[in-house]
């Protein structure tokens, strides 16, 4: 974490005794109150480091599974950890977890690292929502698991699921305490997810039939084409956070503390920016998980009161209530049986304003849809803005620029089709802000940020590019 040495230097400068939360209205500022601020900032810096470490841990798991590093993957788990995939039941302890990882990957305990010849086991770990427990030693996270599976010249499958995992920190190291993968589907490449039939009553995997679990599944459910939303570990409304720039105001800095003022205020502003980035990443990920499952009430709650919503060439909807109605155009609450609505939120570039009260972000969302037995590919980019309302981040503008829509069977080369036009059932409040066509036409979406190295504007034809 940047500024770790700065914090230590400031504490040495103050060499006072530790205090709890500092009064917000103290005048003049005392060294003990300032020390309380600095220690609290240091604690928050450690929390940000913990969030980064958990994300790194889970991503490492995916890379190990990809290439058959079974021992290395199992070593990411705590000694008493659990593994649960689909409705296969619960496997306890590192040895049992290692055995099941090998079996799921169709590997061999006598070889490795490496997969059998021709085997593909790609499990991408995407779209995290990470929540630390107050004790700083436990955490939970929701992840999207997107898989490419198969064997050379034999079979190919898509895989999709949601993980709700827990983590534990022991001796300063984060480990997986429980990995719970709610399998949504494993679908043949030929025909795809849209043609999947209902799973049999007992849809345990061959691995679980061969190696009985230590305990039954913690939750019984039905995979796609049935509609099911895995439970969320986090509340609809996350805890509000007061910015440090607000917490350290209304004080008079005495002369003896003035040498630290610039450093403290700079460190506070940096913490506010980093927390804003984490909050916005969580916010957008939550939005994706909600619309995936047709949870329109929950998705609409993430928008500010006067927000705008624009999807492709469908026009602009203004205000929270109208956005809620626009989201419902995608399907009934909870979706229909056989309806897939996967909108992953990926590859963010988040730009937070200096005051940490507003932000913008660019996201990639390559889409998997199914309607009435027909599969669809989609691809596009979000250019969104956000606002901090009394300590809670909200979407203030959602704008999805469509790159392509395509028939699943024909693909994005031969099977593209035009974007839908504005709804006649729910006409938008405003026309599209930009008129453009999707693939095979090429349109340069505006960037919300300047070039990261040259700091100059991006050349392009779409909208007002960042200056």
VEXFI-640754 format. One record per residue (C-alpha): residue in three letters; y, x, z. Coordinates in steps of 0.1 Angstrom, whole numbers, padded with zeros to 4 digits, always signed. Example, Ala and Ser with C-alpha at 12.3 -4.5 7.8 and 13.67 -1.06 7.14 Angstrom:
% VEXFI-640754
ALA-0045+0123+0078 SER-0011+0137+0071 
END
This chain:
% VEXFI-640754
UNK+0000+0000+0000 UNK+0034+0015-0009 UNK+0057+0022+0021 UNK+0028+0029+0045 UNK+0044+0063+0053 UNK+0078+0046+0055 UNK+0065+0023+0082 UNK+0051+0052+0102 UNK+0083+0071+0099 UNK+0103+0041+0111 UNK+0080+0036+0141 UNK+0083+0073+0150 UNK+0121+0069+0147 UNK+0121+0040+0171 UNK+0093+0054+0195 UNK+0095+0022+0215 UNK+0069+0001+0231 UNK+0051-0026+0210 UNK+0065-0061+0211 UNK+0054-0094+0197 UNK+0074-0116+0172 UNK+0110-0107+0172 UNK+0138-0132+0178 UNK+0154-0143+0146 UNK+0190-0147+0159 UNK+0193-0116+0181 UNK+0228-0101+0180 UNK+0231-0072+0180 UNK+0198-0059+0168 UNK+0179-0038+0194 UNK+0154-0011+0187 UNK+0126-0030+0203 UNK+0133-0060+0181 UNK+0134-0039+0150 UNK+0101-0023+0160 UNK+0086-0058+0162 UNK+0097-0064+0127 UNK+0083-0032+0114 UNK+0050-0037+0131 UNK+0047-0072+0117 UNK+0055-0058+0082 UNK+0029-0032+0086 UNK+0004-0059+0095 UNK+0013-0078+0064 UNK+0009-0047+0043 UNK-0027-0043+0057 UNK-0034-0080+0048 UNK-0023-0073+0012 UNK-0045-0043+0011 UNK-0074-0064+0024 UNK-0069-0090-0004 UNK-0069-0062-0030 UNK-0101-0047-0014 UNK-0119-0080-0015 UNK-0110-0086-0052 UNK-0122-0050-0060 UNK-0155-0056-0041 UNK-0163-0088-0060 UNK-0154-0073-0093 UNK-0176-0043-0086 UNK-0205-0067-0079 UNK-0201-0081-0114 UNK-0201-0046-0130 UNK-0232-0036-0111 UNK-0251-0068-0121 UNK-0240-0063-0157 UNK-0259-0030-0160 UNK-0288-0035-0136 UNK-0274-0014-0107 UNK-0295-0036-0083 UNK-0294-0012-0053 UNK-0257-0007-0057 UNK-0251-0044-0059 UNK-0272-0051-0028 UNK-0254-0024-0009 UNK-0222-0045-0013 UNK-0237-0071+0011 UNK-0237-0070+0049 UNK-0270-0064+0065 UNK-0274-0100+0075 UNK-0258-0115+0044 UNK-0270-0144+0024 UNK-0274-0152-0013 UNK-0277-0187-0027 UNK-0277-0195-0064 UNK-0278-0231-0077 UNK-0303-0250-0056 UNK-0328-0222-0053 UNK-0323-0219-0016 UNK-0310-0193+0008 UNK-0321-0156+0008 UNK-0312-0136+0039 UNK-0308-0099+0043 UNK-0302-0070+0020 UNK-0338-0064+0011 UNK-0344-0101+0001 UNK-0311-0101-0018 UNK-0320-0070-0037 UNK-0353-0084-0047 UNK-0337-0116-0059 UNK-0310-0098-0079 UNK-0337-0078-0097 UNK-0357-0110-0104 UNK-0326-0130-0116 UNK-0318-0101-0139 UNK-0354-0098-0151 UNK-0353-0062-0141 UNK-0379-0039-0124 UNK-0377-0025-0089 UNK-0393+0007-0102 UNK-0367+0015-0128 UNK-0329+0016-0128 UNK-0301+0017-0129 UNK-0303+0000-0162 UNK-0317-0032-0177 UNK-0348-0037-0197 UNK-0345-0030-0234 UNK-0325-0058-0251 UNK-0316-0076-0219 UNK-0280-0089-0215 UNK-0268-0100-0180 UNK-0230-0102-0181 UNK-0215-0119-0151 UNK-0177-0118-0153 UNK-0159-0124-0119 UNK-0127-0142-0127 UNK-0098-0163-0113 UNK-0099-0155-0076 UNK-0084-0175-0048 UNK-0087-0153-0017 UNK-0080-0165+0018 UNK-0079-0142+0048 UNK-0089-0154+0083 UNK-0063-0149+0110 UNK-0085-0123+0127 UNK-0082-0100+0097 UNK-0120-0094+0098 UNK-0132-0124+0077 UNK-0122-0139+0045 UNK-0133-0165+0019 UNK-0128-0166-0019 UNK-0134-0189-0048 UNK-0143-0172-0081 UNK-0153-0183-0116 UNK-0186-0168-0129 UNK-0187-0167-0167 UNK-0219-0153-0180 UNK-0234-0141-0213 UNK-0271-0139-0210 UNK-0300-0132-0233 UNK-0326-0108-0248 UNK-0324-0090-0281 UNK-0338-0112-0310 UNK-0353-0136-0285 UNK-0326-0158-0268 UNK-0290-0161-0260 UNK-0273-0183-0234 UNK-0239-0191-0220 UNK-0236-0194-0182 UNK-0209-0210-0161 UNK-0204-0215-0124 UNK-0181-0214-0094 UNK-0186-0191-0064 UNK-0175-0199-0029 UNK-0181-0166-0010 UNK-0174-0152+0024 UNK-0167-0116+0034 UNK-0167-0096+0066 UNK-0149-0063+0075 UNK-0169-0039+0096 UNK-0157-0003+0104 UNK-0128-0008+0080 UNK-0150-0017+0050 UNK-0152-0051+0034 UNK-0187-0065+0025 UNK-0201-0097+0011 UNK-0213-0119+0039 UNK-0224-0148+0018 UNK-0225-0153-0020 UNK-0228-0189-0030 UNK-0229-0196-0068 UNK-0227-0232-0078 UNK-0243-0231-0112 UNK-0226-0254-0136 UNK-0248-0248-0166 UNK-0269-0222-0185 UNK-0268-0234-0221 UNK-0284-0221-0253 UNK-0260-0204-0277 UNK-0274-0226-0304 UNK-0258-0260-0298 UNK-0240-0249-0267 UNK-0231-0268-0236 UNK-0222-0301-0253 UNK-0258-0308-0262 UNK-0273-0301-0228 UNK-0295-0329-0215 UNK-0297-0339-0178 UNK-0315-0313-0157 UNK-0349-0323-0143 UNK-0351-0336-0107 UNK-0363-0302-0095 UNK-0341-0278-0114 UNK-0349-0247-0093 UNK-0351-0215-0114 UNK-0383-0197-0122 UNK-0372-0169-0098 UNK-0371-0193-0068 UNK-0405-0208-0077 UNK-0419-0173-0078 UNK-0401-0160-0046 UNK-0397-0188-0020 UNK-0364-0188-0002 UNK-0359-0182+0035 UNK-0341-0216+0039 UNK-0335-0247+0017 UNK-0302-0250-0002 UNK-0272-0258+0018 UNK-0261-0284-0007 UNK-0281-0304-0032 UNK-0262-0313-0064 UNK-0267-0319-0101 UNK-0254-0294-0128 UNK-0236-0303-0160 UNK-0238-0327-0178 UNK-0234-0343-0144 UNK-0199-0341-0130 UNK-0197-0321-0098 UNK-0169-0302-0080 UNK-0181-0275-0056 UNK-0164-0278-0022 UNK-0131-0259-0017 UNK-0128-0235+0012 UNK-0090-0238+0012 UNK-0067-0268+0020 UNK-0047-0287-0006 UNK-0015-0273+0008 UNK-0016-0237+0019 UNK+0003-0225+0050 UNK+0040-0220+0043 UNK+0054-0185+0046 UNK+0090-0175+0056 UNK+0104-0147+0035 UNK+0112-0115+0053 UNK+0147-0116+0038 UNK+0153-0148+0059 UNK+0136-0134+0090 UNK+0158-0103+0093 UNK+0192-0120+0087 UNK+0218-0130+0112 UNK+0218-0098+0131 UNK+0243-0070+0136 UNK+0230-0035+0130 UNK+0243-0011+0156 UNK+0254+0024+0145 UNK+0223+0041+0159 UNK+0199+0019+0137 UNK+0220+0020+0105 UNK+0199+0049+0091 UNK+0169+0026+0089 UNK+0187-0005+0075 UNK+0183+0002+0038 UNK+0147+0012+0042 UNK+0138-0019+0063 UNK+0156-0043+0039 UNK+0139-0027+0009 UNK+0105-0028+0025 UNK+0111-0065+0034 UNK+0121-0074-0002 UNK+0090-0056-0015 UNK+0067-0075+0009 UNK+0083-0108-0002 UNK+0077-0099-0039 UNK+0041-0089-0033 UNK+0033-0120-0013 UNK+0049-0141-0040 UNK+0027-0125-0066 UNK-0004-0133-0045 UNK+0008-0169-0039 UNK+0015-0175-0075 UNK-0019-0161-0086 UNK-0036-0184-0061 UNK-0015-0213-0072 UNK-0023-0210-0109 UNK-0060-0204-0101 UNK-0061-0236-0080 UNK-0045-0255-0108 UNK-0073-0243-0132 UNK-0100-0253-0107 UNK-0085-0287-0103 UNK-0081-0296-0139 UNK-0116-0282-0146 UNK-0130-0310-0125 UNK-0105-0338-0133 UNK-0089-0336-0099 UNK-0055-0350-0112 UNK-0040-0358-0078 UNK-0046-0323-0065 UNK-0034-0307-0098 UNK-0002-0328-0098 UNK+0006-0319-0062 UNK+0011-0283-0073 UNK+0042-0292-0094 UNK+0078-0294-0080 UNK+0095-0328-0080 UNK+0115-0321-0112 UNK+0090-0299-0130 UNK+0081-0301-0167 UNK+0048-0301-0184 UNK+0043-0292-0221 UNK+0009-0288-0238 UNK+0008-0276-0274 UNK+0027-0301-0296 UNK+0023-0330-0272 UNK+0059-0331-0261 UNK+0075-0326-0226 UNK+0068-0347-0195 UNK+0094-0345-0168 UNK+0089-0351-0131 UNK+0059-0350-0109 UNK+0048-0386-0115 UNK+0050-0383-0153 UNK+0030-0350-0151 UNK+0003-0368-0131 UNK+0001-0394-0159 UNK+0000-0367-0186 UNK-0029-0349-0168 UNK-0049-0381-0168 UNK-0048-0381-0206 UNK-0076-0355-0203 UNK-0100-0379-0188 UNK-0108-0401-0158 UNK-0107-0388-0123 UNK-0137-0365-0117 UNK-0144-0365-0155 UNK-0172-0384-0173 UNK-0208-0373-0174 UNK-0211-0348-0202 UNK-0174-0340-0202 UNK-0165-0303-0198 UNK-0129-0293-0192 UNK-0130-0255-0184 UNK-0095-0240-0185 UNK-0098-0205-0170 UNK-0066-0188-0158 UNK-0068-0152-0167 UNK-0049-0119-0173 UNK-0016-0127-0155 UNK+0016-0109-0158 UNK+0038-0122-0129 UNK+0075-0115-0127 UNK+0092-0124-0094 UNK+0129-0128-0091 UNK+0147-0103-0067 UNK+0153-0130-0041 UNK+0116-0141-0043 UNK+0126-0177-0047 UNK+0116-0181-0084 UNK+0092-0164-0108 UNK+0077-0166-0142 UNK+0042-0157-0155 UNK+0021-0153-0186 UNK-0016-0163-0186 UNK-0044-0164-0210 UNK-0067-0195-0211 UNK-0096-0195-0235 UNK-0111-0230-0232 UNK-0145-0246-0232 UNK-0145-0284-0238 UNK-0171-0311-0244 UNK-0164-0347-0253 UNK-0189-0372-0266 UNK-0215-0346-0273 UNK-0192-0324-0293 UNK-0183-0289-0281 UNK-0149-0274-0287 UNK-0134-0239-0283 UNK-0098-0235-0275 UNK-0075-0206-0269 UNK-0039-0202-0259 UNK-0012-0187-0236 UNK+0007-0202-0207 UNK+0043-0192-0202 UNK+0051-0208-0168 UNK+0079-0207-0142 UNK+0076-0213-0105 UNK+0099-0221-0076 UNK+0096-0214-0039 UNK+0103-0247-0021 UNK+0108-0241+0017 UNK+0081-0214+0018 UNK+0056-0231-0006 UNK+0053-0220-0043 UNK+0052-0248-0069 UNK+0050-0249-0107 UNK+0084-0257-0121 UNK+0075-0255-0158 UNK+0040-0254-0173 UNK+0040-0246-0211 UNK+0007-0240-0229 UNK+0011-0225-0263 UNK-0020-0233-0283 UNK-0034-0205-0305 UNK-0064-0225-0318 UNK-0087-0254-0314 UNK-0121-0251-0331 UNK-0154-0269-0335 UNK-0181-0252-0314 UNK-0207-0250-0341 UNK-0183-0238-0369 UNK-0164-0215-0346 UNK-0128-0203-0349 UNK-0131-0189-0384 UNK-0143-0220-0402 UNK-0140-0247-0377 UNK-0103-0248-0366 UNK-0084-0280-0365 UNK-0047-0290-0359 UNK-0033-0296-0325 UNK-0031-0332-0313 UNK+0004-0348-0317 UNK+0023-0366-0290 UNK+0003-0394-0273 UNK+0011-0429-0284 UNK-0005-0443-0252 UNK+0018-0422-0230 UNK+0048-0410-0251 UNK+0064-0379-0238 UNK+0099-0379-0223 UNK+0111-0352-0247 UNK+0099-0338-0280 UNK+0082-0304-0281 UNK+0107-0276-0273 UNK+0092-0255-0302 UNK+0076-0267-0334 UNK+0048-0245-0346 UNK+0012-0246-0359 UNK-0020-0233-0345 UNK-0046-0212-0363 UNK-0047-0204-0392 UNK-0009-0203-0388 UNK+0004-0174-0367 UNK+0032-0181-0341 UNK+0047-0155-0318 UNK+0049-0170-0284 UNK+0080-0159-0264 UNK+0075-0135-0236 UNK+0089-0142-0201 UNK+0094-0105-0194 UNK+0109-0076-0212 UNK+0088-0047-0225 UNK+0073-0030-0195 UNK+0081+0005-0206 UNK+0112+0003-0229 UNK+0126-0026-0210 UNK+0139-0041-0242 UNK+0133-0076-0257 UNK+0102-0085-0277 UNK+0107-0091-0314 UNK+0095-0125-0324 UNK+0103-0159-0338 UNK+0092-0182-0309 UNK+0119-0195-0286 UNK+0142-0173-0265 UNK+0124-0140-0259 UNK+0131-0122-0227 UNK+0161-0099-0227 
END
